[in-house]
Amino acid sequence: MNENMNGMSAGNTADKTYANTKYKDTFFRYLFKEKSGMLELYNALFDDCLTDESEIEDCTIEDVFTRQMKNDLAFRVRKKRVIVLTEHQSTLNENMPLRFLMYLGRTYNQMMTTNAVYKERRIELDAPEFVVFYNGDRNQKEYWEMHLSDAFPEGVKVNIDLRVRVYNINYGKNSKLLQQTKLLSGYSYFVDKIKHLCKNGSELKEAIDTAVRECIKEGVLTDQLTYLGSEVMGMFATEFDMDEAVKVWKEEAREEGLEEGREEGRKQGIREGRLEGQSEGRLGIIKNYLENGGTVEQARELLKATEEEIQKVTKEM
């Protein structure tokens, strides 16, 4: 790090942590670990057009021995005097403003010379920006914000706040942002393939292997996926709560099948001149649900199907 901030030097930078081979990258972190990726991300987030990669400096916290304080990606844009701290999230976490506050303190600390804060001359700081990229399935909004001030009891006057911008990067969301960065767009597309395959019955490893092959064939993240090969599985697992993610994906598949069954049952009831909700309409719902991958046990639980209804439907199938 160049000493162009008062009290800051290159003596304690994140670059040194690359020697730590125990640190395990997430796939998201891997995609943006090069300066070119960080520059692309910055330009997309802030609608800028910087081209000089030398302006970018990685300051990600990667200390495996303080794992609870490790963040996904942080970089400094020297020319703009900005530090961008980002985090990838597959499950919602309302404590991100607090976590970013902790990350910021460590980030400033690793950028400063020893005892810099005790010198009389004021230290000029780069302005922080906090961004979460969310691709879980619990919130379908495209964008929202979280504030540190919301964590304090209602009615308590506080003298500190921190704003976190949250972007939903599920495929089909925030299209303008995704179109401005091939890496983020490719990541969104790759994850969407995995979700789709899992929803349709594939085991996670099979889904990832298939998604890797298909993306390479389609020219999506070709270099990265070709280079990583089978390592993608391990990297992907470090950034997702896999049990939760797969559970959500399967729940979504059941809900989609249930909704299709309800619609088909409604149409069938109308065709037969019966009111929606009568016995025959329910049988249409149950039948369609089972034909779309639902199990008998799920039909009993989700549709409250009786044994008599299930027997009638299965005889017709």
N, C-alpha and C positions, 0 to 999 in steps of 0.2 A: 504494500500500500504506500502510495506516495504521501509525503508529509505536507499536504496542502490544507490541513485543518489544524488550527491551533491546538497543540497538545496531543496530536494524533500522529502515529507513526506506523511503519510496517513491521514493527517488532513482534506483534502478537496477532497475526491474521489467521483467518479461517483456512488459508492455503495450506498451512502446516498440518491440518487434520487429514489431508488426503493420504498421508503416510499410514494412517490407521486403517489397516486392512480389515479390521473387525466390523467397521461401520458398514451397514447394509443399506444400500440405496433402495428407495421405493421406485417403481417404474416412473411415476410422475417426476420425482426428483431427477432421475436419470435423464429424462428427456430434456430438461432445462439446465443441466449442470454446466454446459458450455456457455461461454459469453455470448455466442451468436443466439442461443435460445433465450437467454435473459434479455438481450437487446430486443428481440422479436416480441417478447412478452411485454416489456416496458412500452414499446411503441403502440401495441394493441390496447393496453390498459389506459394509456394517457394520450392517445390519439396524436402521437409524435412521429417523427421520421428521422431519428438519429441513425447514423450509419457507422460510426466509429466504435468498434468493439473495445478499444483501449479505454473508453470512458466507463466501461462496466467493470465492477469489482465484486467478486463473490465474498459475501460475509455471512454465509450460512453457519449456524451453530451445529456442529457435528460431533460433539463429545459423547462417545458411547458410554462413558462412565457416569455421565449425568443424563441418562437417556430421557428422563422426564422433562428435561429442558431443551431437547433437540427440536429444532424446527425444520420444515421441509425445504424452504428456499428463501434466501435473503440476498439482495445485491444492492450495491451502491452505484448511482449514476453520478459521476464526479461533476460533470458539466452542469447538471441540474441541481446539484446539492440535495439529492434525494436518496433515501434508503427505502427500498421496497421489501417488506416482509410478507411472505405468502405462505399459505398452508393449504394442503389438499385435504378435503374431508369427505368421507363416504357415509358418516353418521353425524347427525346434528350435535353440536356442542355449544351450549350457550355461554360457556366460560372462555370463549376465544378472546374477547377483549382483555381479560385478565392474563391469559397466557401470552398474548402479544406484548402486554406491558412488561412481563418478565423477560421475554425474548429481547425486547428493545434495550432493557438495562444491560443484559449480557452482551448485546451487539455493540453498544457504545463502549462498554468496558474493554472489549477485546480490540477496539480500534484506538484506544488511548495509550499514551506512554505511561509508565509507572508513576503514580502519585500526581497525575496531571490535574486532577480535580482539586488539589490542595494549593495549586499555584494561584497567584492573585489575578492574573490576566484571564478574562472570560474565554471559555472554550466555545468556538463557533460550531454548532451542530448541524448536520444534515437533517432535513425534515423527513419524518417517517411517514410511510403510507402502509396501510394494513389491508391485505386482501385474502379472502378465503375462496377457493374454488371448490364448489360442492357438487358431487355427482351421486348422492344418495337418492333414495326414492320416497322420502318422507315429506318433502316440501317441493311443490311444483312451481313456486314463484320463480321468476327469472332473476330477480335482484332484490336484495333487502340489506338492511344495515343493522349492526349490533353496536351498542354503546356501553362503555365501562360504567357510565353513570347509572345505568339501569340496574346494576348489581347492588347498589346501595339501598337501604330501606327507604320506602316512600316517605317523603316529607323531610328527609335529612338533606341539608345543604352541603354540597360537595364542591371542592375546588379543583377537581381533575376530571377529565373525560378523555375518551379514546374511541374513535370511530373505526369500525371494521366494515369494509365493503364485501358483500357476499354475492358471488356470481354462480348461478346454476349452470353448470357446463354439461348437463345431460344432452345427448344428441337431439337437436331440434330446438334447443333453448339458446338464447343469446347469440343468435346467428351472426350478427354484425361483429361481435368480439371474436367469435371462433373463425370467421372468415379472414380476420386480420392476422392470424397466427396458425400456420400449417401444423405445428406441433400440438397445439391445444385442440385444434379441430380433429387431428388424427387420433389423439388420445381419447376424445369424446366418442369418436366412431368405433374405435377398438373396444372400449368398455361396453358400448351399446351392443356390439355383436356378442360379447360374452353374456350379457344379461339376457339377450334374446334366446341364445342357445340354452342357457340354464332354465329359463321359463318353459322351454319346450322339451325338457327332460334330460338334457345332457348333464353329466357330472362335471364339476368345476374344471378338473384337469383337462378333460376331453374338450370342454368349451373353449378354454384358453388355447389349447393346441390348434383347434379348428380356426379360431379367430386369428391367430398368428399366421397361419397358412393363407387364409383368405385375404387378409390385409396386405400381405406381401404380394400376392397375386394381383391385387387391385391397385398397388402402388401407394398404399397408405403406410407411413412409418416404415418403409421398406428397409432402409439402412439400419435403423435401430433394432427392428425385430429380427432381421437376418443376423446381425452381430450377436444379439443376446441369446437367441435360440431358446433352449429349455430353461434358461435362467429367468425368463419372464414370469414363470409360475411362482418362484420364490419371491421375486420382487413385487409381484402383484399382491401376494399374500401379506406383505408387510404393511401395505397401506389400506387394506380393507379389513374390517371385522367380518371375516368370511362367513362365520355362522350367521351373523345378523344379515349380511348382504344376501346370501343365498336364500335365507328364510323370507326376506322381503320379496325377492324376485319370484319365488314360488307362490307366495301369497298373491302377488299381482296376477300371475298366470291363472290361479284359481278364481280370482275376482273377475278377470276378463271372461273366463269360461262361464262363470255364473251369470254375468250380465248378458252374454250371448244366449245363454239358455233361457233367461227370463224373456228376452226379446222374441226368441223363436216361439216360446210358449204363448206369449201374448198374440203373436201373429196367427199361430195355429188356432187359438181360441176364437179369434175374430173370424178366421176362415170357416170355422165350424158353427159360427153363429152363437157362440157361448160367451158369457161374460168372463172377463179376465179374472183369474183367481179360482174358478171352479175346478173340479177334480181333473177334467181332461187337460185343462191349461197347465195344471201343476205337473201332470205326467209329461207334457211336452217340455217343460223346463228341466225336469229330472233327466229325461232322455237326452236332450241336447247337451246337458252338462256332462253326462257320462260319455257321450260320443266325442266330446271335445277334450278328453283326457282326465276328467275328474274320476275319482274312485268312488266305490259304493260307500265306504266309510265317510268320505268327505261329503257325499250327498246326504247321508244321515245327519252329519254334524251341521253343515252349512245350510242345507235346504230343509232340514227337519223332515226328511223323507221317511215314511213309514215302511215297514217290511212289505206290506201289501202293495204299496206303490212301486217299490223297487222290483218286486217279483213281476208285476205287470209290465214294467218298462223293459226289463231284461229279457222277457219272453219275446218281445217285439223286435229286439235288436239282433 
